[in-house]
Amino acid sequence: MAKSFSSERGFSLAEVAVATGMLAVVSLGVAQMFALSTERNLAAKHQVSTTTMATQKLEQLRGLTFSYDASGLGLPVTDTTTNLTLCTPDTTGRGLNPSPSGVLETNTSGFVDFLDARGNCVAATTTNAPAGAVYTRRWAIQPLPTNPNNTLILTVLVTTTAKESLRGSSTTRTRLTEDAMLTTVRTRKAP
């Protein structure tokens, strides 16, 4: 019976220390991978959200009147009064009037609104982001140079309000991971 006990061998303290060290190194690598994965998933969530919000504003702009009169005279009719900066649009705005230059880089009255984390409108009385604003949405309306009376270029930019200060005062747009910028063309059509 004494012989069976002497043939059994356990782990030495050195072996246990080496195995524990290896496990710790592997665990740290996995933990870093989880942290990076979480960061990337959050950025992807913001990208999907901003793209959806940009699409919603483009649909609002495309829904404004930009056609010919129904009386048959062929006169162009353009909405020039709808205020899309308000949570409930009214007739105190600029509609599809061309935007000034630089509206996608800075908050410009008549071409910016703010949204909360769920994409709901946050009422603002100025062009500064109000409390609760997570996203800033800007849009530009430019006539197509080759057909300015009948074709508009609509561009919408949505960015996170908190990271807007990271851009600085550069004249060229620095795209952040969470930004979404969509552009479409709107052509005047008969009703």
Stockholm file with secondary structure:
# STOCKHOLM 1.0

chainA/1-191         MAKSFSSERGFSLAEVAVATGMLAVVSLGVAQMFALSTERNLAAKHQVSTTTMATQKLEQLRGLTFSYDASGLGLPVTDTTTNLTLCTPDTTGRGLNPSPSGVLETNTSGFVDFLDARGNCVAATTTNAPAGAVYTRRWAIQPLPTNPNNTLILTVLVTTTAKESLRGSSTTRTRLTEDAMLTTVRTRKAP
#=GR chainA/1-191 SS CHHHHHHCCCCCHHHHHHHHHHHHHHHHHHHHHHHHHHHHHHHHHHHHHHHHHHHHHHHHHHHSCEEECTTSSCCEEECCCCBTTSSSCBSSSCTTCCCCTTTTTSCCTTSEEEECTTSCEECCSSSSCCTTCCEEEEEEEEECTTSTTTEEEEEEEEEESGGGGGGTTCSSCCCCTTCEEEEEEEECBCC
#=GC SS_cons         CHHHHHHCCCCCHHHHHHHHHHHHHHHHHHHHHHHHHHHHHHHHHHHHHHHHHHHHHHHHHHHSCEEECTTSSCCEEECCCCBTTSSSCBSSSCTTCCCCTTTTTSCCTTSEEEECTTSCEECCSSSSCCTTCCEEEEEEEEECTTSTTTEEEEEEEEEESGGGGGGTTCSSCCCCTTCEEEEEEEECBCC
//
